[in-house]
Amino acid sequence: PTLLRVQLSPSLHAIAAIVRTSAPTTVLGPNGDEVEHAPGLLALAFRTGQLSRANLELHALSLSYMQCEALAERAAQTLALIKRVWDDALHGFHAKMASLDAELTAAGHGSSIAQELLGLVVHGVPHSTLHSFFVRELTPQELSRALKAANAASDVLVQLCVTQLHPALEMLI
């Protein structure tokens, strides 16, 4: 549609517009019914009260969208922070498991860490490579240190979930 003319009434209570359409057009009538119009000129009239109410509704909708966008961003940032805290806490343990994988490969074991640990559970006796790794790398002090780091990280994660993630998601939903 092409807007040809717009006129505000002298009493400022209505606005009229003349529009040219090149295809059949559906217009919402004053009683809420959809009315089909052939291509050509179309005269439209709006009460300015309707326009200001629609403007307020659009403004409220845009504010709601911006608030939802901000809450979603807050939730995403909190999840990224949670992942970083957990990864930092278990970085040493993951590094040890990566070195175990390298040792198993170097020793010629064709199995993964999970398969080796499952074999330990089933047979009750670890392979010599796995046994030497446990004795050397997973001392009681190392395991205690890893447990303390995981516990501290889990406390931080609970705090982040309670103070950041839960309120943002609750407001979004």
C-alpha positions in Angstrom: 0.0 0.0 0.0 1.0 3.6 -0.7 0.0 6.3 1.7 -1.5 9.3 -0.2 -2.8 11.6 2.4 -3.1 11.9 6.2 -5.3 14.4 8.0 -5.9 15.1 11.7 -9.4 16.4 12.5 -9.7 19.9 13.9 -11.0 18.6 17.2 -7.9 16.2 17.4 -10.2 13.2 18.1 -9.7 11.4 14.8 -7.1 10.9 12.1 -8.0 10.0 8.5 -5.7 8.3 5.9 -6.1 7.7 2.2 -4.2 4.6 0.9 -3.8 3.2 -2.6 -3.5 -0.6 -2.8 -2.3 -2.6 -5.7 -3.7 -6.0 -4.5 -6.8 -7.1 -2.6 -6.5 -6.0 1.0 -8.0 -7.1 4.3 -8.9 -4.4 6.8 -10.1 -4.8 10.3 -13.5 -2.9 10.6 -14.7 -0.9 13.6 -16.7 -3.9 15.0 -13.6 -6.2 14.7 -14.7 -8.0 11.5 -12.2 -8.4 8.7 -13.4 -6.7 5.5 -11.9 -7.5 2.1 -11.2 -4.6 -0.3 -10.4 -4.7 -4.0 -7.3 -2.9 -5.3 -7.6 0.9 -5.4 -8.2 3.7 -3.0 -9.0 3.0 0.6 -10.1 5.6 3.2 -9.2 4.7 6.8 -10.2 6.6 10.0 -8.9 6.1 13.5 -9.9 7.7 16.8 -6.8 9.2 18.3 -7.7 7.5 21.7 -7.2 4.2 19.9 -3.9 5.2 18.6 -2.6 6.4 22.0 -3.8 3.2 23.6 -2.1 1.2 20.9 1.0 3.3 21.4 1.0 2.6 25.1 0.5 -1.1 24.4 3.4 -1.2 22.0 5.5 0.7 24.5 4.6 -1.8 27.3 5.3 -4.7 24.9 8.7 -3.3 23.9 9.6 -2.8 27.6 8.6 -6.4 28.3 10.7 -7.6 25.5 13.7 -5.7 26.7 13.2 -7.0 30.2 12.9 -10.6 28.9 16.0 -10.1 26.8 18.0 -8.8 29.8 16.8 -11.7 32.0 17.7 -14.2 29.3 21.2 -12.6 29.0 21.6 -12.7 32.8 20.7 -16.4 32.9 23.1 -17.1 30.0 25.9 -15.2 31.8 25.2 -17.1 35.0 25.3 -20.4 33.2 28.6 -19.5 31.6 30.0 -18.5 35.0 28.8 -21.8 36.5 30.5 -23.7 33.8 33.7 -21.7 34.3 33.7 -22.2 38.1 33.1 -25.9 37.8 35.8 -26.3 35.0 38.3 -24.4 37.1 37.6 -26.5 40.2 38.1 -29.8 38.4 40.8 -28.7 35.9 43.5 -30.5 37.9 41.5 -33.7 38.1 40.6 -33.6 34.3 44.3 -33.0 33.6 45.2 -36.2 35.6 42.6 -38.2 33.7 44.0 -36.9 30.4 47.5 -38.0 31.4 46.0 -41.4 32.4 44.5 -41.7 28.9 47.9 -40.9 27.4 49.6 -43.5 29.6 47.1 -46.1 28.6 47.7 -45.4 25.0 51.5 -45.4 25.4 51.3 -48.7 27.2 49.4 -50.3 24.3 46.0 -50.7 26.0 43.4 -50.4 23.4 40.7 -49.4 25.9 39.5 -46.1 27.2 39.6 -44.8 30.8 36.0 -45.8 31.3 36.6 -49.3 30.1 39.7 -49.7 32.3 37.7 -48.4 35.4 34.9 -50.8 34.5 37.3 -53.6 34.3 38.6 -52.7 37.7 35.1 -52.9 39.1 34.4 -56.2 37.4 37.8 -57.9 38.1 38.8 -56.2 41.3 42.4 -55.9 40.2 43.7 -53.0 38.0 46.2 -53.4 35.2 49.7 -52.4 36.1 49.5 -49.1 34.2 46.3 -48.2 36.1 47.7 -49.3 39.4 50.9 -47.3 39.0 48.8 -44.2 38.0 46.6 -44.6 41.1 49.6 -44.9 43.4 51.5 -42.0 41.8 48.8 -39.5 41.0 45.8 -40.2 43.2 47.3 -40.1 46.6 44.9 -39.4 49.6 46.2 -35.8 49.7 45.5 -35.3 46.0 42.0 -36.8 46.3 41.3 -34.7 49.4 42.4 -31.6 47.5 40.2 -32.5 44.6 37.3 -33.1 46.9 37.7 -29.8 48.7 37.9 -28.0 45.4 34.7 -29.7 44.1 32.9 -29.0 47.4 33.9 -25.3 47.3 32.8 -25.1 43.7 29.5 -26.7 44.5 28.9 -24.2 47.2 29.5 -21.4 44.7 27.3 -23.1 42.2 24.4 -23.4 44.7 24.8 -19.7 45.6 24.8 -18.6 41.9 21.8 -20.8 41.2 19.9 -19.4 44.1 20.8 -15.7 43.7 21.2 -15.3 40.0 19.8 -18.2 37.8 16.6 -19.1 39.7 15.3 -15.5 40.0 16.0 -14.7 36.3 14.4 -17.9 35.1 11.4 -17.5 37.4 10.8 -14.0 36.1 11.1 -15.2 32.5 8.7 -18.1 32.9 
